[in-house]
Amino acid sequence: MTVDPARDTPEVLKEYLASFDSRILALTGSADEIAKVAKLYRVYYAKQATSDGGYTMDHTSLVYLMNRDGKFVGTLDFHEDPNVRVKKLEKLVQ
């Protein structure tokens, strides 16, 4: 899910996701809709101005694990040990 709908248009997201498994979905919406979902999932994001007049987006960087019923079961954090991530995924697919 984007936290930058101004740059991450549906067309941009479609092109980006072409590099991934077709079961992965991209989500976007209005700034208000994104804020509501971000709050629900406890996602941090903030626009940061850059010296060249542009901006970057600081944001939570987690993969949310959902079971077959669409219920949240955990996260993958890119800072955690790879073996921990593998065990979480193995448990999820059992």
N, C-alpha and C positions, 0 to 999 in steps of 0.2 A: 504494500500500500504506500502510495506516495505521501509525503508531507509537503510537497512542493507542486501543487497543481498548476501553478503558472507556467512552469517549465515542463513538467511531466504530463503532457497532454495524452489523451487516449492513443493518438497516433505514435507518439514517442514510446509509450509503454508497450504498445503492440510490437514495435520494432525491437525494443530491448528484450522482450520475452521470447522472441523468435530464437534466441540462443539457448533456451531452457526447455525442459520437458513441457509438453502441451497441457499437462494437468495443472500447471502453476498458473494462477490467475493474478492479474494486476488489478488493483482497485484504486479509484480516485473519486473525487466528489468536490463539492464546494468547500471553501475554507471552514465553514461552520460544521459541515458533516465530518470533515477530517478531524477537527478539534474534538468532536464528541467521541469518535472512535478512539482517538489517541488517549483521551482521558479514560475511557473504558478499559483499554489495554495497558494503561500506565506508561505510555510512550512519551518520552521527552523529545521535543523538537524546537528549534529556534533559528530564525534567519540571522546570519552574521554578515555584516557588510565587509567587503574587501577593499583594499587600498585602490584598486583600479575602477571603483564605482559599481562593481558587480556584487554578488553575494554567494555565500555557500550556506548549506543547511546542516547544522548540528542535529543529530538525532540518535535515538536508541538504535543499536545495531544487534538485534536478536532475530532468530528464527523462532516463530511460535509454532509449537507442535500441537496439532489438533487430531483427535481420534476420528474414526470413521463416522461418528455421529456429529462431528463438528464441535465437539467439546474440547476446551483447552486442557492440555495434559502436561505442558512444560515448555521449556525453551532450550534452544541451542545457543550458546554464547561462544563467539569465536576466540575468546580468551581462555576458555576452559580446555582441559586436557583432551586431545582427540579421542582417547579411549573412552572417556566419559560420554562424549557426544555419540560415539558408536553404540555404547550400551543403551543410551536413551532411545536411539533409533531402533535398535533391535527389540527393545521392550514395546515400542509403539507398534511394530508390525506383527507381533505375536498374536 
